[in-house]
Amino acid sequence: MRAGKKLDMEIGTRVFGDKRQFHSPLKHKSCPNITRCGSCWDLVQRYSTDIAAALEVVEALYKMGLNMDLTYRIYAVDGNFATVTFYSDAWTAGQGDAGKIPLAICIAALKAVERGVENT
C-alpha cells in the first residue's frame, strides 16, 4: 500500500466516518459543492505522510478502545523501518509495516477497522 491521497481518503472514510465524496480535479465540474471546495482533493488530511495527521488516527483508534505499539528501526544499509500494531488486552487488531511512521499507522489502522474494532 502506498502513501497518498487515495489512502488518505480511505482513512477519512473508514476511521473518521467522513461522508464526503472525493474525486479528482479532472471531474471537478461535477462537484456538488463547487463554491466551497476549490478542489475536493485539497480537503483531504495527509494522514499517510504527515505525522501530526497520523497521530489523529492513533487518537481515534484509542477512543475506540485500541492501544498502539510502535517499533522504529534505523538500519545503516537498508534505511528506516516502522512497525505499528493496534491492540487491546485480548487481541491484535491490525499491524502495519512501512518505511515511514505515518504510512505504517495508516496501514495498521485500516486493518484494525477491517477486523472490526467492536471485537475489543
Disulfide bonds with the S-S distance in Angstrom:
none
